[in-house]
């Protein structure tokens, strides 16, 4: 493999992706442990300057520090830095869910390439960044390559949420108890007490509290409120139907 272009003043989106893919060797969305050691070593050699001060809170075994995508975007100046544009445009999980609802135009439960292109176009316009169609296509394909984990050419909700700063990614809290279709149907029916085909905010609150308790997770009031608020963004006038909740809680949404 050719040397990675750490020496450049500015990387293209494709070059940034090459670096990310090389060092996130296990594909878990984080550069950590030995991956992080190799990253720091190559970056120092290329830049001919010490960069370890950025990683001041790494312990001796590198067990407690993980370099996430947005942190890498801050270290490596990327052309137009569309990743940081996203962070400015969608700074909270509630804003992210609102964007998801807007750009999943066909309500398929996925953001497909044409929908993602529309999202990135609006994102760059809002950030007052100039681009042409070729560059927009490159950004679209880069995002797909970064986040389309199963290679189906579209982004599911949990894949798209990796664009969020990790502290705002409320979907990470639900990864430990993703439900099967049968489990989801049973739970939805149980909490839809009045059988009207949707659950409201109070019913969602009870559902989330019970899920947290079942999986021995602390239902911190602030986090619970934030998660509930983010999920309710998908609702229709306070009515959260099966398809909307399914993409959040289900392993394999049927939508």
C-alpha positions as CSV (number, residue, x, y, z in Angstrom):
1,X,0.0,0.0,0.0
2,X,1.3,3.5,-0.8
3,X,2.1,5.8,2.1
4,X,-1.0,7.5,3.5
5,X,-1.1,11.3,2.7
6,X,-0.6,12.6,6.3
7,X,1.8,15.2,4.9
8,X,-0.8,17.0,2.9
9,X,-2.2,20.3,4.1
10,X,-5.6,19.2,3.1
11,X,-7.1,15.8,2.4
12,X,-9.8,14.9,0.0
13,X,-12.8,13.0,1.3
14,X,-11.5,9.8,-0.4
15,X,-8.1,10.2,1.2
16,X,-9.7,10.7,4.6
17,X,-11.7,7.6,4.1
18,X,-8.5,5.6,3.2
19,X,-6.9,6.7,6.5
20,X,-10.0,5.8,8.5
21,X,-10.3,2.4,7.0
22,X,-6.7,1.6,7.5
23,X,-6.6,2.4,11.2
24,X,-10.1,1.3,12.2
25,X,-9.0,-2.2,11.2
26,X,-11.8,-4.1,13.1
27,X,-14.5,-1.8,11.7
28,X,-16.0,-1.0,15.1
29,X,-16.2,2.8,14.4
30,X,-13.3,3.7,16.7
31,X,-9.5,3.8,16.5
32,X,-8.3,2.3,19.7
33,X,-5.5,0.2,21.4
34,X,-2.9,-0.9,18.9
35,X,-4.7,0.8,16.1
36,X,-4.3,4.1,17.9
37,X,-0.6,3.4,18.6
38,X,0.0,2.9,14.8
39,X,-2.0,6.0,13.9
40,X,0.0,8.2,16.3
41,X,3.3,6.8,15.1
42,X,2.6,7.3,11.4
43,X,1.1,10.8,12.0
44,X,4.2,11.9,13.9
45,X,6.6,10.6,11.3
46,X,4.7,12.3,8.5
47,X,4.2,15.6,10.2
48,X,7.7,15.5,11.8
49,X,6.2,16.9,15.0
50,X,4.9,15.6,18.3
51,X,1.2,15.2,18.3
52,X,0.9,13.0,21.4
53,X,-0.3,16.0,23.4
54,X,-3.7,15.6,21.7
55,X,-4.0,12.2,23.4
56,X,-3.1,13.3,26.9
57,X,-5.6,11.0,28.5
58,X,-4.4,7.7,27.0
59,X,-3.3,5.3,29.7
60,X,-0.3,3.0,29.4
61,X,-2.3,0.2,27.7
62,X,-4.4,2.5,25.6
63,X,-7.5,0.9,27.1
64,X,-9.4,4.0,27.9
65,X,-9.1,6.2,24.9
66,X,-10.9,5.8,21.6
67,X,-10.5,8.1,18.6
68,X,-13.9,8.6,17.0
69,X,-14.6,9.9,13.5
70,X,-15.2,13.5,14.4
71,X,-12.0,13.6,16.4
72,X,-10.1,12.3,13.4
73,X,-11.7,15.0,11.3
74,X,-10.5,17.6,13.7
75,X,-6.9,16.3,13.6
76,X,-6.7,15.8,9.8
77,X,-7.9,18.8,7.8
78,X,-10.2,17.5,5.1
79,X,-11.3,19.3,2.0
80,X,-14.5,21.3,2.9
81,X,-14.6,19.1,6.1
82,X,-18.1,18.0,5.4
83,X,-18.0,15.8,8.5
84,X,-17.6,18.9,10.7
85,X,-20.3,20.7,8.7
86,X,-22.6,17.8,9.7
87,X,-21.8,18.3,13.4
88,X,-22.6,22.0,13.1
89,X,-25.8,21.3,11.3
90,X,-27.0,18.4,13.4
91,X,-25.7,18.9,16.9
92,X,-28.2,16.9,18.9
93,X,-29.9,13.6,18.7
94,X,-33.3,15.4,18.3
95,X,-32.0,17.4,15.4
96,X,-30.6,14.2,13.9
97,X,-34.0,12.5,14.1
98,X,-35.7,15.5,12.5
99,X,-33.2,15.4,9.7
100,X,-33.8,11.6,9.3
101,X,-37.6,12.2,9.1
102,X,-37.1,14.9,6.5
103,X,-34.7,13.1,4.2
104,X,-36.2,9.6,4.4
105,X,-38.7,10.9,1.9
106,X,-40.2,7.6,0.9
107,X,-40.5,6.5,4.6
108,X,-38.6,3.3,3.7
109,X,-36.7,3.3,7.0
110,X,-33.5,3.9,5.0
111,X,-31.6,6.9,3.6
112,X,-30.8,5.9,0.0
113,X,-28.1,7.5,-2.2
114,X,-30.3,10.1,-3.8
115,X,-31.8,11.1,-0.4
116,X,-28.3,11.3,1.1
117,X,-27.2,13.5,-1.8
118,X,-30.1,15.8,-1.1
119,X,-29.2,15.9,2.6
120,X,-25.5,16.7,1.9
121,X,-26.4,19.4,-0.6
122,X,-28.6,21.2,1.9
123,X,-25.9,20.7,4.6
124,X,-23.2,22.3,2.5
125,X,-25.5,25.2,1.4
126,X,-26.3,25.9,5.1
127,X,-22.6,25.9,5.9
128,X,-22.0,28.3,3.0
129,X,-19.6,25.8,1.3
130,X,-19.2,25.9,-2.4
131,X,-19.3,22.6,-4.3
132,X,-20.0,21.1,-7.7
133,X,-21.9,18.0,-8.6
134,X,-18.8,15.9,-9.0
135,X,-17.7,16.9,-5.4
136,X,-21.2,16.2,-4.1
137,X,-21.2,12.8,-5.6
138,X,-17.8,12.1,-4.0
139,X,-19.0,13.2,-0.6
140,X,-22.1,11.0,-1.0
141,X,-20.1,7.9,-1.9
142,X,-17.6,8.6,0.9
143,X,-20.4,8.7,3.5
144,X,-21.9,5.5,2.1
145,X,-18.5,3.8,2.2
146,X,-17.9,4.9,5.8
147,X,-21.3,4.1,7.3
148,X,-23.0,1.5,5.0
149,X,-21.9,-1.4,7.2
150,X,-23.8,-4.2,5.3
151,X,-22.9,-2.8,1.8
152,X,-26.5,-2.6,0.6
153,X,-26.0,1.0,-0.8
154,X,-28.3,2.7,1.7
155,X,-28.1,3.8,5.4
156,X,-30.2,2.4,8.1
157,X,-30.9,4.6,11.1
158,X,-28.2,3.1,13.3
159,X,-25.6,3.4,10.5
160,X,-26.5,7.0,9.8
161,X,-26.4,7.8,13.5
162,X,-22.6,7.1,13.5
163,X,-22.4,10.7,12.0
164,X,-23.4,12.0,15.4
165,X,-20.9,12.9,18.1
166,X,-20.7,9.8,20.3
167,X,-22.1,11.6,23.3
168,X,-25.2,12.5,21.4
169,X,-25.7,9.1,19.8
170,X,-28.6,7.9,21.9
171,X,-29.1,4.9,19.6
172,X,-25.9,3.4,21.1
173,X,-27.8,2.9,24.3
174,X,-30.2,0.5,22.5
175,X,-27.6,-1.7,20.8
176,X,-27.6,-4.2,23.7
177,X,-31.3,-4.9,23.5
178,X,-32.2,-4.8,19.8
179,X,-35.4,-6.8,19.4
180,X,-36.5,-9.5,17.0
181,X,-39.6,-8.8,14.9
182,X,-41.6,-11.1,17.2
183,X,-40.3,-9.5,20.4
184,X,-41.0,-6.0,19.0
185,X,-44.6,-6.9,18.0
186,X,-45.3,-8.4,21.5
187,X,-43.9,-5.3,23.2
188,X,-45.6,-2.8,21.0
189,X,-49.0,-4.6,21.5
190,X,-48.4,-4.6,25.3
191,X,-47.7,-0.9,25.6
192,X,-50.4,0.2,23.1
193,X,-52.8,-0.1,26.0
194,X,-55.8,1.3,24.2
195,X,-55.2,-0.7,21.0
196,X,-55.3,2.4,18.8
197,X,-52.3,1.3,16.7
198,X,-49.8,3.8,18.1
199,X,-48.2,4.7,21.4
200,X,-48.0,8.1,22.9
201,X,-45.2,9.8,24.9
202,X,-46.4,8.3,28.2
203,X,-46.6,4.8,26.8
204,X,-43.1,5.2,25.3
205,X,-41.7,6.3,28.7
206,X,-43.0,3.1,30.3
207,X,-41.7,1.0,27.5
208,X,-38.2,2.5,27.7
209,X,-38.0,2.3,31.5
210,X,-38.9,-1.4,31.4
211,X,-36.4,-2.1,28.7
212,X,-33.7,-0.4,30.7
213,X,-34.7,-2.4,33.8
214,X,-34.8,-5.7,32.0
215,X,-31.3,-5.3,30.7
216,X,-30.0,-4.0,34.1
217,X,-29.2,-0.5,32.7
218,X,-29.5,2.6,34.8
219,X,-32.4,4.7,33.5
220,X,-30.9,8.1,34.2
221,X,-33.8,10.6,34.1
222,X,-31.9,13.0,31.8
223,X,-30.8,10.4,29.3
224,X,-34.2,8.8,29.4
225,X,-35.9,12.1,28.7
226,X,-33.4,12.9,25.9
227,X,-33.9,9.5,24.2
228,X,-37.7,9.8,24.5
229,X,-37.6,13.3,23.0
230,X,-35.4,12.1,20.1
231,X,-37.7,9.1,19.3
232,X,-40.8,11.2,19.5
233,X,-39.5,13.4,16.7
234,X,-40.4,10.5,14.4
235,X,-44.0,10.6,15.6
236,X,-46.9,12.1,13.7
237,X,-48.5,14.7,16.0
238,X,-47.5,12.7,19.1
239,X,-48.6,9.4,17.6
240,X,-45.7,6.9,17.3
241,X,-46.7,4.2,15.0
242,X,-45.1,0.7,14.6
243,X,-42.9,1.6,11.6
244,X,-41.3,4.6,13.3
245,X,-40.5,2.8,16.6
246,X,-39.4,-0.4,14.8
247,X,-36.4,1.3,13.1
248,X,-35.1,2.3,16.5
249,X,-35.6,-0.9,18.5
250,X,-35.7,-3.7,16.0
251,X,-32.7,-5.8,14.8
252,X,-34.1,-6.1,11.3
253,X,-36.8,-3.6,10.6
254,X,-39.4,-4.8,8.2
255,X,-40.1,-1.3,6.8
